[in-house]
Amino acid sequence: MLPAPCFVFSDVHLGVTPPEVERSLLGFLEHVRDHAGSLVINGDLFDFWFEWRSVIPRAGFRVLASIARLREAGVPVLWIAGNHDCWGDTVLRDDVGVAYHVGTWTGSIAGWRTRFDHGDGLRAVEDRRYRLLRRLLRHAWSVRAFRWIHPDLGTRIALGSSSASRTYRARDGGEGLRQVARRQLTDGDVDLLVFGHSHVSHLERLSGGTYANAGTWMDDTTYLTIRQDAVRLHRWSPDDPDHVIAVEPMPGDGKRVTGHEDAGATSAP
C-alpha cells in the first residue's frame, strides 16, 4: 500500500534533456515533499542508468539527491524500471532509498486497487522483437559483461543506441497501450491501471476500470495524482503547480470532468 495523495510521473530521460527540464523536475520534487503522501516514478527517469561497482552516470545527480531528501522526509518512493533505466541496483535501493521494482507492481492506493507498469513490451505484435531484445539486455550475463566496459564508453554506446526509442512518440497516439489497458481491466483485478512509455498522457474510464498515463515530463510536464475521491491529470508549472487537465472520480462518485483547456495529448473517452 502507498499513502495518498500519490503523485506519479514518468519518462523524463535525464541525460539528454535540456537543463530546464531538470530544473522544472527539481521544483516539482520540492512541491511533492510538502504535499505528497507518496511518489511513483513510472520508468525512464534517466535515458540511461547503470551501476558499475564504484561508478554511476553523472547526469541527474541533483535529481537523485532531491529524491533522497524525499525519503529522508518520510515520503515513500516507488520506482518502476523503464526500458531505459532497468539496470538499477544498490545505489538506488540503499543509497537513494527508493523501492526499485522491475516489472509490474500491484497494490492499494487510497482505496484504488492499482497496477503500475512502465508499458514497454506489452503490445502483442508491435513489441514482439523488443521483448526478445529485452530478455537479452536484462540477462545477468549481459549485465556482468557490460560492467567490463569503461563507464565513459559504455554511456556513449547506451545513449547512442537508445536515441530511437527516446524520441519515439507512439505513432498510434497511445492507442496500442490503451487497448492493452482495456484488455487487462476486463479481468477485474484492479480499479486503476497506470502505464508510461508512450509519451502520451491519458486519463479515461474504460469498461472494468480507469486507465491513466502520466505522459512525458521530457516534452510536457504532466503528472498524475491519486486520491480517494479521484485520479487527476495535471500539468506542472511553478505558478500553477496543481493545474488540472482531467479528472476521473472513483467509480460511483460521479462523472468524468475535464479541465478548461485543450488537453492536447490527453485523450477523452
C-alpha positions as CSV (number, residue, x, y, z in Angstrom):
1,M,0.0,0.0,0.0
2,L,1.2,3.5,-0.8
3,P,-0.1,6.6,1.2
4,A,-2.3,9.2,-0.5
5,P,-2.1,11.6,-2.2
6,C,0.2,9.6,-4.5
7,F,2.0,11.7,-7.2
8,V,3.0,9.9,-10.4
9,F,5.3,11.0,-13.3
10,S,7.4,9.2,-15.9
11,D,9.6,9.5,-19.0
12,V,12.0,12.3,-18.1
13,H,15.0,10.9,-19.9
14,L,17.6,12.8,-17.9
15,G,21.0,12.9,-19.6
16,V,19.7,14.0,-23.0
17,T,17.2,16.7,-22.0
18,P,17.9,20.4,-21.8
19,P,18.8,21.9,-18.4
20,E,15.3,23.5,-18.0
21,V,13.7,20.0,-17.9
22,E,15.8,19.1,-14.9
23,R,15.1,22.4,-13.2
24,S,11.4,22.0,-13.6
25,L,11.6,18.5,-12.2
26,L,13.5,19.7,-9.2
27,G,10.8,22.3,-8.5
28,F,8.2,19.6,-8.8
29,L,10.0,17.3,-6.3
30,E,10.1,20.2,-3.8
31,H,6.4,20.5,-4.2
32,V,6.0,16.8,-3.8
33,R,7.9,16.8,-0.5
34,D,5.4,19.3,1.0
35,H,2.2,17.8,-0.5
36,A,2.5,14.1,-1.3
37,G,1.9,11.0,0.8
38,S,4.0,9.0,-1.7
39,L,5.6,9.3,-5.1
40,V,5.8,6.8,-8.0
41,I,8.4,7.2,-10.8
42,N,6.9,5.1,-13.6
43,G,10.0,4.4,-15.6
44,D,12.7,6.2,-17.7
45,L,13.7,8.9,-15.2
46,F,17.1,8.5,-16.9
47,D,17.8,8.0,-20.6
48,F,20.5,5.6,-19.4
49,W,21.2,4.3,-15.9
50,F,23.7,1.6,-14.9
51,E,25.6,0.9,-11.7
52,W,29.2,-0.1,-12.1
53,R,30.9,-1.3,-8.9
54,S,32.0,2.2,-7.9
55,V,30.7,4.5,-10.7
56,I,27.3,5.8,-11.7
57,P,26.2,8.1,-14.5
58,R,26.8,11.8,-13.8
59,A,23.6,13.1,-15.3
60,G,20.7,13.8,-13.0
61,F,22.7,13.7,-9.8
62,R,20.8,16.6,-8.3
63,V,17.5,14.8,-9.0
64,L,18.7,11.7,-7.2
65,A,19.7,13.9,-4.2
66,S,16.3,15.5,-4.2
67,I,14.6,12.1,-4.2
68,A,16.9,11.0,-1.3
69,R,15.7,14.1,0.6
70,L,12.1,13.0,0.0
71,R,12.9,9.7,1.5
72,E,14.6,11.4,4.5
73,A,11.4,13.4,4.9
74,G,9.5,10.2,5.2
75,V,7.9,10.1,1.7
76,P,7.8,6.6,0.2
77,V,9.1,6.5,-3.3
78,L,8.3,3.6,-5.7
79,W,10.5,3.5,-8.9
80,I,9.2,1.2,-11.7
81,A,12.0,0.3,-14.0
82,G,11.6,1.5,-17.6
83,N,13.3,0.3,-20.7
84,H,16.0,3.0,-20.3
85,D,16.7,2.6,-16.6
86,C,16.1,-1.1,-15.9
87,W,19.6,-1.8,-14.5
88,G,19.1,-0.2,-11.1
89,D,20.7,-1.9,-8.1
90,T,22.0,-1.0,-4.6
91,V,22.7,2.7,-5.3
92,L,19.0,3.3,-5.9
93,R,17.8,1.0,-3.2
94,D,20.3,1.6,-0.5
95,D,21.9,5.0,-1.1
96,V,18.9,6.9,-2.5
97,G,16.4,4.8,-0.6
98,V,13.7,4.1,-3.2
99,A,11.7,0.9,-3.6
100,Y,13.1,0.0,-7.1
101,H,10.9,-2.5,-8.8
102,V,11.4,-4.3,-12.1
103,G,8.1,-5.4,-13.7
104,T,4.5,-4.9,-12.6
105,W,3.6,-3.5,-9.2
106,T,0.1,-4.1,-7.8
107,G,-1.2,-2.6,-4.5
108,S,-3.7,-0.3,-2.9
109,I,-3.6,3.5,-3.0
110,A,-6.4,5.4,-1.3
111,G,-8.9,2.6,-1.9
112,W,-7.9,2.1,-5.6
113,R,-6.7,-1.4,-6.5
114,T,-3.8,-0.1,-8.6
115,R,-1.4,-1.6,-11.0
116,F,1.7,0.2,-12.3
117,D,3.7,-1.0,-15.4
118,H,6.1,1.2,-17.5
119,G,4.4,-0.2,-20.5
120,D,7.3,-1.4,-22.7
121,G,6.8,-4.7,-24.4
122,L,3.1,-5.0,-23.8
123,R,1.7,-4.7,-27.3
124,A,1.3,-8.2,-28.7
125,V,2.5,-7.7,-32.3
126,E,4.4,-4.4,-32.4
127,D,6.7,-5.2,-29.4
128,R,7.5,-8.8,-30.4
129,R,11.1,-8.1,-31.4
130,Y,11.7,-5.8,-28.5
131,R,10.6,-8.5,-26.0
132,L,13.4,-10.7,-27.3
133,L,15.9,-7.9,-27.1
134,R,14.8,-7.0,-23.6
135,R,15.4,-10.6,-22.4
136,L,19.0,-10.3,-23.7
137,L,19.7,-6.9,-22.3
138,R,18.4,-7.7,-18.8
139,H,20.1,-11.1,-18.6
140,A,22.6,-11.4,-15.7
141,W,25.4,-12.3,-18.1
142,S,24.8,-9.2,-20.2
143,V,24.9,-7.0,-17.1
144,R,28.2,-8.6,-16.0
145,A,29.7,-8.2,-19.4
146,F,28.7,-4.6,-19.6
147,R,30.4,-3.9,-16.3
148,W,33.7,-4.6,-18.0
149,I,33.3,-1.7,-20.4
150,H,34.7,1.7,-19.2
151,P,31.8,3.9,-18.0
152,D,32.5,6.7,-20.4
153,L,32.4,4.3,-23.4
154,G,29.5,2.3,-22.0
155,T,27.5,5.5,-21.5
156,R,28.3,6.7,-25.1
157,I,27.2,3.3,-26.5
158,A,24.0,3.2,-24.5
159,L,22.9,6.8,-25.3
160,G,23.6,6.2,-29.0
161,S,21.6,3.0,-29.2
162,S,18.7,4.5,-27.3
163,S,18.0,7.5,-29.4
164,A,15.3,5.9,-31.5
165,S,13.1,4.9,-28.5
166,R,13.8,8.1,-26.7
167,T,12.5,10.3,-29.5
168,Y,9.7,7.9,-30.3
169,R,6.3,9.3,-29.5
170,A,3.8,6.5,-30.1
171,R,2.7,6.6,-33.8
172,D,-0.7,5.3,-32.8
173,G,-1.2,8.2,-30.3
174,G,-1.0,5.7,-27.4
175,E,-3.9,3.6,-28.8
176,G,-1.8,0.4,-28.5
177,L,-1.3,0.7,-24.8
178,R,-4.9,1.9,-24.4
179,Q,-6.1,-1.4,-25.9
180,V,-3.7,-3.3,-23.6
181,A,-5.3,-1.5,-20.7
182,R,-8.8,-2.3,-21.9
183,R,-8.0,-6.0,-22.0
184,Q,-6.3,-6.0,-18.6
185,L,-9.0,-4.1,-16.9
186,T,-11.7,-6.6,-18.1
187,D,-10.1,-9.1,-15.7
188,G,-11.5,-7.1,-12.7
189,D,-8.3,-7.5,-10.7
190,V,-7.7,-3.7,-10.4
191,D,-9.6,-0.5,-10.5
192,L,-6.8,1.6,-11.8
193,L,-4.1,0.8,-14.4
194,V,-1.2,3.2,-14.9
195,F,1.3,3.0,-17.8
196,G,4.0,5.3,-19.1
197,H,6.3,4.7,-22.1
198,S,4.1,6.0,-24.9
199,H,4.9,9.7,-24.1
200,V,1.1,10.3,-24.5
201,S,-0.8,11.5,-21.4
202,H,-4.1,9.9,-21.0
203,L,-6.9,9.5,-18.4
204,E,-10.1,7.6,-19.2
205,R,-12.7,5.4,-17.6
206,L,-12.9,2.1,-19.5
207,S,-15.0,-0.9,-19.1
208,G,-13.8,-2.5,-15.9
209,G,-11.7,0.3,-14.5
210,T,-9.7,3.5,-15.1
211,Y,-6.6,3.8,-17.4
212,A,-4.1,6.6,-16.7
213,N,-0.8,7.6,-18.3
214,A,1.3,10.5,-16.9
215,G,2.8,11.2,-20.3
216,T,6.3,12.5,-20.6
217,W,8.0,15.1,-18.4
218,M,10.6,15.4,-21.2
219,D,8.2,17.2,-23.5
220,D,5.3,18.2,-21.4
221,T,5.4,18.5,-17.6
222,T,2.3,16.4,-16.9
223,Y,1.8,14.2,-13.9
224,L,-0.9,12.3,-12.0
225,T,-2.3,12.4,-8.5
226,I,-4.3,9.6,-6.9
227,R,-6.6,10.4,-4.1
228,Q,-9.6,8.6,-2.6
229,D,-12.1,10.7,-4.5
230,A,-10.4,10.7,-7.9
231,V,-7.4,10.3,-10.2
232,R,-6.3,13.7,-11.7
233,L,-4.0,14.5,-14.6
234,H,-2.1,17.8,-14.0
235,R,0.4,20.0,-15.8
236,W,3.1,21.4,-13.6
237,S,4.3,25.0,-13.6
238,P,5.8,26.9,-10.7
239,D,3.0,29.5,-10.9
240,D,0.2,26.9,-11.0
241,P,1.6,23.6,-9.7
242,D,-1.7,21.8,-9.3
243,H,-3.3,22.8,-12.7
244,V,-5.8,20.1,-13.5
245,I,-6.3,18.8,-17.1
246,A,-8.7,16.0,-16.4
247,V,-10.4,14.1,-13.6
248,E,-11.7,10.5,-13.2
249,P,-13.7,10.1,-10.0
250,M,-13.7,6.9,-8.0
251,P,-16.4,4.6,-9.6
252,G,-19.8,5.5,-8.3
253,D,-18.7,9.0,-7.3
254,G,-19.7,11.0,-10.4
255,K,-19.0,11.7,-14.0
256,R,-15.7,12.5,-15.7
257,V,-14.6,16.1,-15.6
258,T,-12.1,17.7,-17.9
259,G,-10.1,20.9,-17.5
260,H,-11.0,24.3,-19.1
261,E,-8.4,23.9,-21.9
262,D,-7.4,21.8,-24.8
263,A,-5.9,18.8,-23.1
264,G,-3.6,18.2,-26.1
265,A,-2.3,14.6,-25.9
266,T,-4.8,13.7,-23.2
267,S,-7.5,11.5,-24.8
268,A,-11.2,11.8,-24.0
269,P,-13.4,8.7,-23.9
